[in-house]
């Protein structure tokens, strides 16, 4: 009896490596969309920018617009984590400490504060958000991202309050919170288009806008 042949060829990619490839493609897609527009960007160009084939791009994403989704989703779990550790009686903007991670807030303790504003260049992301005004495909991905984030925020708030999953109160809180985040990011992106700023200044201005939005959420409707 002959021994079976061993497996040849490249070993399968790990889930971690697949996630890295998705993020690399996302970064490349954003850069191309911002510099030359969505219509002028092809799957082949996105693939070439990261050293993969167009076939690989389409294996991970159903459309070129959807390539940006990993960047938009990157902060969702970080925010949900911060919400779970939001200490009773403390302001929400403290839990989501947008500074460098110093201070007494739970965002600082968990390391979520700095990471929430880390990642891709703020100016590039701002330009991407501005494109959602005129690009229906990107707008759909942007809104879908927030639609998928809301249940994650609701579960985190329910866990924090000791309420069952599906309870109405955290669902409403999550809707208010999610809407405030989206409105703040869009407001910042659309009102800073003609004002060039260095990365540190852009980060500080976005943090200030997010804090203002969270203050409105804390006030409620009245």
N, C-alpha and C positions, 0 to 999 in steps of 0.2 A: 504494500500500500504506500502510495507516494504522499508526502506531506503536502498540505494545502499551501498554495502560494500566499506569501505575505502581501499586505496591502501596499501598493506603490503610489507614487505621486505625492502631492503636498498634503500635509495633515490638515484636518478641518479647522476652520477658524474658531477660536473661543468666542463666547458671547461678549466678553470684554473687548476683544479686538473688533468684533462687528460693530459694537457701540462706538468705538474710536473711529472706524471708517465712516459711519453715519455722520459723526460730528465733523470730520474732515471735509466730507462732501458738503455739509451744511455751511461751513465757513467759506468754502470756495464759491458756492452758489450765491451767498449773500454778497461777496465781493464783486462777482460778475454782474449780478442784478443792479447793484448800486452804480457800478462804473459804466455799464453799457446798456442797461435796461433788460427787462424780462424777455421781451419779444426777440431781441438780438442774441440771447443766450441759448445755447444748445446743450443737450446732455453730453455730447462729445466734449465740449469745452469744459464743462464742469468736471468730467472725468479726467481730462488731461491735466487740469489744475492740481489734482491730488494723485496723479499717477495710476489711475484705474481706467478701465474701459467704460464706454457708455452703457454697455450691457450690465456692468456691475452697478452703475448708478441706478438703472431701472430695476435691478434686483432688489434694491433697498427702498426705492421710492416710486410711487405710481405716476408722478408728474414732476416737472422741474420746480414748480412752485412749492410742492410738498417737501423739497429738499431742506427748506429752512426750518422745518418743524423741530428737529432736535435742539436747535438754539433757543427756540421759543419755549420749549418744555423744560429746559435745563434747570430753571429755578423753581419749578412747581413743588418738587419734593422737599427742597430746602425750606421753602416757605411753610409747607405743611408741617415739617419738623419743628420749625420755630413756633408755630401756632400751638402744637401739642405741649410745648414747654413754656408757654406764655403764663407767667405767674399771676394768680388772682390779685386784683387790686392794683396791678401795674399797667401803665399805658401801653397800648398796642405798638406804638412806634418804638418802644423800648425793647419789646420782644423781637421786633424786626430791626435791630440796630444796623443802620445802613452805613455806619462809619467803619473804621478799621478794625472793629472788634474789641475796642476798649470800653470799659464801663461796667455797669452792674446788670445790664439787661440779659435776659435769657438768650437773645440772639448772639450776644458777645460770648456767653459761657459756652454755647454750643458751636461756636465758630461759624454760624450761619450769616452773621451780619456782613462781613467783608465778602463772603462768597456770593451773596445775593447780587452784588454789583460787580463781581469779578467776571472774567470770561472775555467775550469779544469786545472789541473797541466800542465804546458808547456811541461815538459819532456814526459808526457803521450801522449799529442796531437802530439808531435814530433814523438814519436814511432808509433802512428797511421798513420801519414802521410808517414813514412818510409815503413809501411806495404803495402801502396798502390802501391809500386814498384813491389811487388811480388804477391799481391792478387787481381786478376782481378775484383772480386765483390766489394771490397773496392775502387778500382780505379774508377769503374763506378759511385759509389756514390759520390766520391770526385769531379769528373768532372761534374756530374749532378748538384751538389750543385753550382759550379761556373757558369754553364750554366743558372741556374735559377736566380742567383744573378745579372747577367749582365743587364737584363731589369730593375731591381729595381734601379740599379745605374744609368742607362740611364734616367729613369723617374726623379730621384732626380736631376741630372745635368740639365735636360731640365727645370725643375721647377725653379732651381736657376737662369738660364739664361733667363727665360721668353719665352722659345721656346715651340712650340706645341709638345705633346707626339708623338713620332715616327719620330722626326726630325733626320736627318742623323748625324749632328755634335755631339750631346751628345751620340748617339749610338756608334760612333767611339771612343769618349773619354772614355766611359764606358768599351769598349772592351780592350783598352790599360790599363786602371786602373785595371780592373779585372784580366787581364793576369799578370800584375806586382805583384799583391797581391799573386796570386797562385804561381808564380815563386819564390817570396821571401820566402814564407812559406816553399815550397819544398826545396829550397836551404839551408835554415837554418836547417831544419830537417835532411837533408841528410849529411850536413857537420858538424853536432855536435853529431853524433851518438856515437862516441868513446870518447867524451869529457864530462864527468859528470859535472854538474853545479848545484848550489843551485838555488831555484826558482827565487830569485831576479836577479841573474846573467843571468839565462836563459831568463827571461822577458826582461832585458836590451839588451841582444844580439839580440833577435827577433825584438825589437823596432828599433835597429840600422839597421838591415837588411831591414825592411820595409821602413825606411826613405831613404835608398840608392835606393831602387826600385822606390819609388815615385820621387826621384830626376831624375832618368832616364826617367820616364814618362814626367816630366816637360821639359826635354831637347828635347823630341820628336825624330823623325827620321831625321837624316841629316848628 
